Amino acid sequence: MYLIVGLGNPGLKYRKTPHNAGFMALDALAREKKLRFSKSRFEGQTAELNVGGEKVLLLKPQTFMNLSGKSVAAAANYYRIPSEHIIVIYDDKDLEPGKLRIRAKGSAGSHNGMKSVIASLGTEQFPRVRFGIGKPPEGMRLMDYVLHKLSREEKELYEQTAQKSAQAALEIVSAGLEVAQQKYSSK
């Protein structure tokens, strides 16, 4: 079994913001596969699908970004999902908008949602799909940038990147991390 997590913040206020890139990816996947998210006991919204005979749980934590790990750990512990089968999709300011980077493991950097996931799981040893959002314009605080409403042009790029991110996560499940890295990581 696999767990694919999209990080974001709950509520309409945050819906179309860079910080909700992970939610956008899972929403794109749900639309493509005609899935519906429902509330779960893991303080999140979940949906299930099957990928090549492998059960996959999609999770959008509803704990707010900085406490995402609580939701992720609850689902992982309940289903006894090993860390190498937990795939986290999240926004990354160190990648240009529209770029993807897939990693087998690593630190959280400055991302508080990832810090929470790592602390709650007790390991950095899980795959992640980093969804590029770029750095804020000069003079804009990072917090204001990651929570700004996307422009029409940005929405289009984010929707394309969300679809690629979701496909990359499914590729990790079906073909393995190395294949997904070669196919989806931006050069």
C-alpha positions as CSV (number, residue, x, y, z in Angstrom):
1,M,0.0,0.0,0.0
2,Y,1.1,3.6,-0.7
3,L,0.2,6.9,0.8
4,I,0.3,10.0,-1.5
5,V,0.1,13.2,0.5
6,G,-0.5,16.7,-0.9
7,L,0.4,19.4,1.5
8,G,-1.7,22.6,1.8
9,N,-4.0,24.6,4.0
10,P,-7.7,23.9,4.4
11,G,-10.4,26.5,3.5
12,L,-11.4,28.6,0.5
13,K,-9.1,31.4,1.7
14,Y,-6.0,29.3,0.7
15,R,-7.5,27.4,-2.2
16,K,-5.6,29.0,-5.2
17,T,-2.3,29.9,-3.5
18,P,1.2,28.7,-4.2
19,H,1.3,27.0,-0.7
20,N,-1.5,24.7,-1.7
21,A,0.4,23.2,-4.6
22,G,0.1,19.7,-3.0
23,F,-3.7,20.0,-2.7
24,M,-3.8,21.1,-6.3
25,A,-1.9,18.0,-7.4
26,L,-4.2,15.6,-5.6
27,D,-7.3,17.5,-6.8
28,A,-6.0,17.1,-10.4
29,L,-5.5,13.4,-9.8
30,A,-9.0,13.1,-8.3
31,R,-10.6,14.8,-11.3
32,E,-8.7,12.6,-13.8
33,K,-9.6,9.4,-12.0
34,K,-13.1,10.6,-11.0
35,L,-12.4,10.2,-7.3
36,R,-14.2,12.0,-4.4
37,F,-12.4,13.1,-1.3
38,S,-14.2,12.4,2.0
39,K,-13.3,13.3,5.6
40,S,-11.4,10.7,7.5
41,R,-10.3,9.9,11.0
42,F,-6.8,11.1,10.1
43,E,-7.6,14.8,10.3
44,G,-7.6,14.9,6.6
45,Q,-9.6,14.3,3.4
46,T,-8.9,10.9,1.8
47,A,-9.6,9.1,-1.5
48,E,-8.5,5.7,-2.6
49,L,-7.4,4.2,-5.9
50,N,-5.7,1.2,-7.3
51,V,-2.5,1.5,-9.3
52,G,-1.3,-1.7,-11.0
53,G,-2.8,-3.8,-8.2
54,E,-1.4,-1.6,-5.5
55,K,-3.8,0.2,-3.1
56,V,-3.1,3.9,-2.9
57,L,-4.5,6.3,-0.3
58,L,-4.6,10.0,-1.2
59,L,-4.4,12.3,1.8
60,K,-5.0,16.1,2.1
61,P,-4.2,17.0,5.7
62,Q,-6.8,19.4,7.2
63,T,-4.6,20.4,10.1
64,F,-3.1,23.5,8.5
65,M,0.4,23.3,7.0
66,N,2.5,23.5,10.1
67,L,0.8,20.4,11.7
68,S,0.5,18.3,8.5
69,G,2.7,15.6,10.0
70,K,0.1,14.7,12.6
71,S,-2.4,13.7,9.8
72,V,0.3,11.9,7.8
73,A,1.6,9.9,10.7
74,A,-1.9,8.9,11.8
75,A,-2.7,7.4,8.3
76,A,0.7,5.8,7.9
77,N,0.5,4.2,11.4
78,Y,-3.1,3.0,10.9
79,Y,-2.3,1.2,7.6
80,R,1.3,0.3,8.6
81,I,2.7,2.0,5.5
82,P,6.5,2.0,5.4
83,S,8.1,5.4,4.9
84,E,9.5,4.5,1.5
85,H,5.8,4.1,0.4
86,I,4.8,7.6,1.6
87,I,5.1,10.1,-1.2
88,V,4.7,13.8,-0.3
89,I,3.9,16.5,-2.9
90,Y,4.6,20.0,-1.7
91,D,5.5,23.6,-2.9
92,D,9.2,24.5,-3.2
93,K,10.4,28.1,-3.4
94,D,13.8,26.9,-4.5
95,L,12.5,25.6,-7.9
96,E,11.2,27.9,-10.6
97,P,7.4,27.9,-11.2
98,G,6.4,24.9,-13.2
99,K,9.5,22.8,-12.4
100,L,9.4,19.5,-10.6
101,R,12.1,17.6,-8.7
102,I,11.7,14.1,-7.3
103,R,13.8,13.0,-4.4
104,A,14.1,9.8,-2.4
105,K,14.7,11.6,0.8
106,G,16.1,14.8,2.3
107,S,15.7,17.6,4.7
108,A,12.7,19.9,5.0
109,G,14.7,23.0,4.1
110,S,12.6,26.0,5.2
111,H,9.2,24.2,4.6
112,N,7.3,24.0,7.9
113,G,4.9,21.4,6.5
114,M,7.7,19.1,5.6
115,K,9.4,19.8,9.0
116,S,6.1,18.6,10.6
117,V,5.9,15.5,8.4
118,I,9.6,14.5,9.1
119,A,9.2,15.1,12.9
120,S,6.0,13.1,13.0
121,L,7.3,10.2,11.0
122,G,10.7,10.3,12.7
123,T,12.5,10.0,9.4
124,E,13.5,11.9,6.2
125,Q,13.6,8.6,4.3
126,F,10.5,9.0,2.1
127,P,10.0,10.1,-1.5
128,R,8.8,13.6,-2.3
129,V,7.7,15.5,-5.3
130,R,8.8,19.1,-5.1
131,F,6.5,21.4,-7.0
132,G,8.3,24.6,-8.0
133,I,6.7,27.9,-7.0
134,G,9.7,30.2,-7.3
135,K,10.9,32.9,-4.9
136,P,8.9,36.0,-4.0
137,P,9.5,39.2,-5.9
138,E,11.9,41.6,-4.3
139,G,10.3,43.4,-1.4
140,M,7.6,40.8,-0.8
141,R,7.7,38.6,2.3
142,L,7.8,34.8,1.7
143,M,4.7,34.3,3.8
144,D,2.8,36.9,1.7
145,Y,4.1,35.3,-1.5
146,V,3.1,31.7,-0.7
147,L,-0.4,32.8,0.4
148,H,-1.1,35.2,-2.5
149,K,-4.0,34.4,-4.9
150,L,-2.7,33.1,-8.2
151,S,-3.2,35.2,-11.3
152,R,-4.9,33.7,-14.4
153,E,-1.5,33.0,-16.0
154,E,-0.1,31.5,-12.8
155,K,-3.3,29.3,-12.4
156,E,-2.7,27.8,-15.8
157,L,0.9,27.0,-15.1
158,Y,0.0,25.6,-11.6
159,E,-2.7,23.4,-13.1
160,Q,-0.3,21.9,-15.6
161,T,2.4,21.4,-12.9
162,A,-0.3,19.9,-10.6
163,Q,-1.1,17.3,-13.2
164,K,2.6,16.5,-13.8
165,S,3.1,16.2,-10.0
166,A,0.2,13.8,-9.7
167,Q,1.5,11.7,-12.6
168,A,5.0,11.7,-11.1
169,A,3.7,10.3,-7.8
170,L,1.7,7.6,-9.6
171,E,4.8,6.8,-11.6
172,I,6.8,6.2,-8.4
173,V,4.1,3.7,-7.3
174,S,3.9,1.9,-10.7
175,A,7.4,2.0,-12.0
176,G,9.7,3.1,-9.1
177,L,11.5,6.2,-8.0
178,E,14.3,6.2,-10.6
179,V,12.0,5.9,-13.5
180,A,9.8,8.7,-12.2
181,Q,12.9,10.9,-11.6
182,Q,14.1,10.4,-15.2
183,K,10.7,11.0,-16.6
184,Y,9.5,14.0,-14.5
185,S,12.4,15.8,-12.8
186,S,13.1,19.1,-14.5
187,K,16.6,19.7,-15.7
